[in-house]
Amino acid sequence: MSLSGRLTSDTGRSVTVLPADLSNKVELAKVELTLRDDSSIAMLVNNVPSPKPSQPTRGRSRELRATRKRDATADSGSNAPGP
C-alpha cells in the first residue's frame, strides 16, 4: 500500500499526492502556490528518504537545511486541529 493510502486508511483524512523536486525552482513554486492558496491543507508530508550514511552529502547541507526550514514553516502555518 502506498504512503498516501496508509495515511488515509489510518487517519480517515483525505490525502493528495503532489510530486515535486524541491530543488527545481518551477516545481518548488508549484508547491508553494498550492500551500498558499489551498486553505484545506492541514499537513505537508515530505516523503523524501534521507541519504544513507555511506552516500556523500557534501554540498547538500544548505539544501537539506532549506528543506527542513520550508517543512517547519509549512507545518507551523497549518490549520491542523489541536489535540
N, C-alpha and C positions, 0 to 999 in steps of 0.2 A: 504494500500500500504506500502511496506517495505521502510526503510530509503534509501536504495540504489536506489529503484525505484523512490522515490520522488526526490532524488538528480539528477538523470538522466533526469527526466521529467522537473524539474525546471531549470536546467542549460544546458541541452543538452550534458553534459560531460559523458564520459564512467566511469562506476563505477564497481570496482571489490571488492567483499567481501572476506576478509582474516580473518576468525575466528581464534582467538588465545587467550589463557590465558596468559597474560603478567607476571604472577607470576610463570609460568612454564618456566624454562630456555631453554628447547628444542624448545618450541613454540615461545618464545621471539627471539631466534636465527633465526628462520624461518622468522619472521617479519623483523628483522634487515637485513638479507641477501636480502630479497625482496626489501626493501627500498634502499639498497646499489646498487643492480645490475640492477634495472629497472629504467632507466632514464626517462621513460614516466610518472612516478608518480609525480603528481604536488601537491597532498594534502593527508594527512592522517587524517581520521576521526576516533577517538576512541569513539565508541558508547557504553560506559560502564556507566550505571546510577550511580550517586553519592549515597552514603548511605543516608538513611533517617535520619533526626536529632535524631530520637529515637533509631537508630541502633548503637551499640557500634563500635567505630572506634579505640579503644585503641590498640596500637601496629601496626596500619596501616599507621600512619602518614609518616613514612620513605618510605613505598611502594608507597603511594599517591604522595609524593614529587618526587620520582624517575620516576613515570609515567608522571607527568607533565613536568619534565625535558626532558624526551625522546620525548614527544609530541612537546615541544618547539624546540628541536634540529631538529626533523624531519621537522617541519614547516619552520624553518629558512633556511634549506638546500634545500627547494623545488624549482622547476623551474616553479612555477606558474607565469602566465603573470601578469604584473603590471596593475594598474588601467587605 
